[in-house]
Amino acid sequence: MTTEDISGAAPGADSAGVRDRAVVRVGGLRKEYGDTVALDGVSLEIGAGEAVAVMGPSGCGKSTLLNMIAGLDRPSAGSVHVHGEDLGGMSETALALFRRRRVGMIFQFFNLIDDLPAIDNVALAAQLTGTPARQARRRALELLNELGIADRQNVYPAALSGGERQRVAVARALMNRPALLLADEPTGALDSHAGEQVMDLLIDLNELGQTLLLVTHDQRLATRCAGRLVTMADGRITGERTLERSA
Ligand SMILES: Nc1ncnc2c1ncn2[C@@H]1O[C@H](COP(=O)(O)OP(=O)(O)OP(=O)(O)O)[C@@H](O)[C@H]1O
C-alpha cells in the first residue's frame, strides 16, 4: 500500500512532528438527549498522523463523541473543528458534503449496501461527491487490490466473510482520501483472525500517515493500533496516556 493510494492526510505526518497540525479540535463539547447528558464538557485535540483510541464503559459517550466529530449529529454546546473547518457553522448541506469528503467511517457491522457488489459499495462513495463512475470504479479497484480483496470485487456483501466485509468498508472509507478515519468498534463483529487482519490494516494505514480515531472496548485493539489512549466515564474524559504499540 502506498501513501498516494490512501489519503490526502499523509503530509501531516512529517518530520516536524505529528501534532503540529490538528486534524480534530473539540472544545467544551456537550450533548444532551432529553434528560440524558451523553457528553459533559469534552475537549480533545488530535494531530495529523496520530492514532487515538477512546475507551470507557458502555454508555460513557464514546460513540456520541465520534458521531459529533463525524458531523452525524450536532452538539448541544461546544465546538468541533475538523481539518480547520468549524462544523457548528455549517448548513445541513455543507455538513453532508463535509462527511463525504473529509471523514471516512467504519462501523462494527460494516454498513454495506446489500444489493451492490463490493466494488460498487466502494465506488459509490466517490460518485456521491461527483466523481464520474468509470473513474470511481478504477480507484475502487485499486483500493480493493491494495487491501488484498480485488478478487472479491463482484461479490455481494452477503457472500463475503466478516473480514472481507470490513475490508470493503475500509476501502469505501478511504475512497475520498479523508483527513480523518473514524472507527467505531471495527473488530467487534469479527473472529480473532479477521480482527487481527483489520488491526494490521489500521496500523499500516496510520503508518502511511492516515489520522485515526477509534472507539473500542477492546484493550488489545487500542494498544496495538493507537499511539494515545483517551479514557472516558460519564460523558467526560477521565484520563489520557501515550501508548507504546504492542506487537
Ligand atoms: N440518539 C440517542 N437518543 C437518546 N439517547 C442517546 C442517543 N445516543 C446516545 N444516547 C445516550 O447517551 C449516552 C452515551 O451513549 P453512547 O452510545 O455515546 O455511549 P458509548 O460509550 O458509545 O456506549 P457503548 O460502548 O455501549 O457503545 C447513553 O446514555 C445513551 O443511552
The ligand as a Tripos MOL2 file, in Angstrom:
@<TRIPOS>MOLECULE
LIG
   31    33     1     0     0
SMALL
NO_CHARGES

@<TRIPOS>ATOM
      1 N1        -29.8540    9.0770   19.8660 N.pl3     1 LIG1
      2 C1        -29.9070    8.9730   21.1890 C.ar      1 LIG1
      3 N2        -31.0560    9.2480   21.8630 N.ar      1 LIG1
      4 C2        -31.1120    9.1800   23.1940 C.ar      1 LIG1
      5 N3        -30.0710    8.8370   23.9790 N.ar      1 LIG1
      6 C3        -28.9180    8.5440   23.3810 C.ar      1 LIG1
      7 C4        -28.7730    8.5950   21.9590 C.ar      1 LIG1
      8 N4        -27.4890    8.2680   21.6470 N.ar      1 LIG1
      9 C5        -26.8800    8.0130   22.8130 C.ar      1 LIG1
     10 N5        -27.7290    8.1780   23.8440 N.ar      1 LIG1
     11 C6        -27.3950    8.0120   25.2670 C.3       1 LIG1
     12 O1        -26.2090    8.7530   25.5060 O.3       1 LIG1
     13 C7        -25.3390    8.0440   26.3730 C.3       1 LIG1
     14 C8        -23.9970    7.8040   25.6850 C.3       1 LIG1
     15 O2        -24.2230    6.8360   24.6230 O.3       1 LIG1
     16 P1        -23.0530    6.3640   23.6510 P.3       1 LIG1
     17 O3        -23.6660    5.4530   22.6530 O.co2     1 LIG1
     18 O4        -22.2990    7.5290   23.1720 O.co2     1 LIG1
     19 O5        -22.1380    5.5260   24.6610 O.3       1 LIG1
     20 P2        -20.9440    4.5370   24.3300 P.3       1 LIG1
     21 O6        -19.8770    4.8550   25.3150 O.co2     1 LIG1
     22 O7        -20.5950    4.6070   22.9030 O.co2     1 LIG1
     23 O8        -21.6140    3.1380   24.6650 O.3       1 LIG1
     24 P3        -21.3010    1.6820   24.0370 P.3       1 LIG1
     25 O9        -19.9160    1.3670   24.4740 O.co2     1 LIG1
     26 O10       -22.3230    0.8100   24.7140 O.co2     1 LIG1
     27 O11       -21.4920    1.7750   22.5710 O.co2     1 LIG1
     28 C9        -26.0720    6.7710   26.7740 C.3       1 LIG1
     29 O12       -26.7440    7.0020   27.9870 O.3       1 LIG1
     30 C10       -27.0470    6.5860   25.6390 C.3       1 LIG1
     31 O13       -28.1810    5.8690   26.0810 O.3       1 LIG1
@<TRIPOS>BOND
     1     1     2 1
     2     2     3 ar
     3     2     7 ar
     4     3     4 ar
     5     4     5 ar
     6     5     6 ar
     7     6     7 ar
     8     6    10 ar
     9     7     8 ar
    10     8     9 ar
    11     9    10 ar
    12    10    11 1
    13    11    12 1
    14    11    30 1
    15    12    13 1
    16    13    14 1
    17    13    28 1
    18    14    15 1
    19    15    16 1
    20    16    17 2
    21    16    18 1
    22    16    19 1
    23    19    20 1
    24    20    21 2
    25    20    22 1
    26    20    23 1
    27    23    24 1
    28    24    25 2
    29    24    26 1
    30    24    27 1
    31    28    29 1
    32    28    30 1
    33    30    31 1
@<TRIPOS>SUBSTRUCTURE
     1 LIG1         1 GROUP 0 **** ****
